[in-house]
Amino acid sequence: MRWIDTWLDPESGRIVLLQTTILLLLDTYRQVESKSLEAGGALLGCRRDPHLEVARITEPGVGDVRKRTFFDRRDPCHQRDAIEAWRDSGRFVDYLGDWHTHPEPSPTPSGVDFEQWHLLRMQTNIDPMLELIIGTEDMWVGLVVNGKVQRLIPTA
């Protein structure tokens, strides 16, 4: 898989940076086997107005619901890890959004994805909110800005 670490929102000029360690960790969750289950978690990092840098992710916990084509983040480990990262960083590392996998080469958001992102944004009032979908060969990167989903483009 060819990983891109820098993504651009062509509408705003906002840049999203994914640290290499994050890309390598996300790679381990690709659903390359026919029985692989979806995985997901939270994206944690820094808001460097207007840019975002993903420095950490939370990984699936035992309380999460994982199926072949469904993931529901329910384990309290995600919130615990996000709060711990926020405290340890002196309130610098923040929740940026979510990531999950799809069992398809070039992933695209499903209707459920759009619905979940809308609900999450309403619950958290985070704007912009970053969303990643990890496919078997490629990655979809987008931002939810003012309730609108905007797909980002790779810079390289």
MOHULIN-V667253 format. One record per residue. N is the residue number from 1. RES is the residue in one small letter. OMEGA is omega as a letter, one per 30 degrees, with the letter a starting at -180 (* if undefined). D_LAST is the distance of its C-alpha to the last C-alpha in Angstrom with 2 decimals. Layout:
[[N	RES	OMEGA	D_LAST] [N	RES	OMEGA	D_LAST]]
This chain:
[[1	m	l	14.49] [2	r	a	10.79] [3	w	l	9.96] [4	i	a	7.01] [5	d	a	8.59] [6	t	a	7.51] [7	w	a	8.39] [8	l	l	10.00] [9	d	a	13.47] [10	p	a	13.80] [11	e	a	17.54] [12	s	a	17.97] [13	g	l	14.99] [14	r	l	15.19] [15	i	l	12.39] [16	v	l	12.70] [17	l	l	12.11] [18	l	a	13.11] [19	q	a	14.80] [20	t	l	14.48] [21	t	l	18.15] [22	i	l	17.65] [23	l	l	15.11] [24	l	l	17.64] [25	l	l	20.48] [26	l	l	19.11] [27	d	a	18.63] [28	t	a	22.41] [29	y	l	23.25] [30	r	a	21.69] [31	q	a	24.67] [32	v	l	24.74] [33	e	a	28.54] [34	s	l	30.71] [35	k	a	32.49] [36	s	a	29.60] [37	l	l	30.02] [38	e	l	27.57] [39	a	l	26.62] [40	g	l	25.39] [41	g	a	25.81] [42	a	l	24.98] [43	l	a	21.90] [44	l	l	23.11] [45	g	a	21.65] [46	c	l	21.82] [47	r	l	21.81] [48	r	a	20.86] [49	d	f	21.78] [50	p	a	19.96] [51	h	l	17.07] [52	l	l	17.24] [53	e	l	16.70] [54	v	a	17.67] [55	a	a	19.84] [56	r	l	22.16] [57	i	l	22.97] [58	t	a	26.36] [59	e	a	27.12] [60	p	l	29.54] [61	g	a	33.16] [62	v	a	36.39] [63	g	l	37.27] [64	d	l	34.19] [65	v	a	34.76] [66	r	l	32.66] [67	k	a	33.13] [68	r	a	31.27] [69	t	a	29.86] [70	f	l	30.65] [71	f	l	29.96] [72	d	a	31.93] [73	r	a	31.36] [74	r	a	35.01] [75	d	l	35.39] [76	p	a	36.26] [77	c	a	34.11] [78	h	l	31.05] [79	q	l	32.93] [80	r	a	34.60] [81	d	l	31.40] [82	a	l	29.83] [83	i	l	33.02] [84	e	l	33.20] [85	a	l	29.66] [86	w	l	30.57] [87	r	a	33.86] [88	d	a	32.63] [89	s	a	30.01] [90	g	l	32.65] [91	r	a	31.39] [92	f	l	27.88] [93	v	a	26.02] [94	d	l	26.34] [95	y	a	25.84] [96	l	a	22.58] [97	g	a	22.90] [98	d	l	22.97] [99	w	l	21.29] [100	h	a	22.85] [101	t	l	22.46] [102	h	l	23.25] [103	p	l	24.68] [104	e	a	22.51] [105	p	l	19.51] [106	s	a	17.37] [107	p	l	19.03] [108	t	l	20.21] [109	p	l	22.39] [110	s	l	26.09] [111	g	l	28.92] [112	v	l	29.84] [113	d	a	26.40] [114	f	l	26.74] [115	e	l	30.32] [116	q	a	29.57] [117	w	l	26.88] [118	h	l	29.39] [119	l	a	32.16] [120	l	l	30.21] [121	r	l	29.20] [122	m	a	32.86] [123	q	a	34.09] [124	t	a	31.87] [125	n	l	31.22] [126	i	a	27.76] [127	d	f	25.55] [128	p	l	22.63] [129	m	a	22.44] [130	l	l	19.29] [131	e	l	19.39] [132	l	l	17.53] [133	i	a	18.67] [134	i	l	18.04] [135	g	a	18.76] [136	t	a	19.81] [137	e	a	16.62] [138	d	a	14.02] [139	m	l	13.81] [140	w	a	14.69] [141	v	l	14.01] [142	g	l	16.33] [143	l	l	18.59] [144	v	a	22.28] [145	v	a	23.19] [146	n	l	26.86] [147	g	a	27.38] [148	k	l	24.73] [149	v	a	21.82] [150	q	l	18.52] [151	r	l	15.55] [152	l	l	12.23] [153	i	l	9.01] [154	p	l	5.60] [155	t	l	3.80] [156	a	*	0.00]]
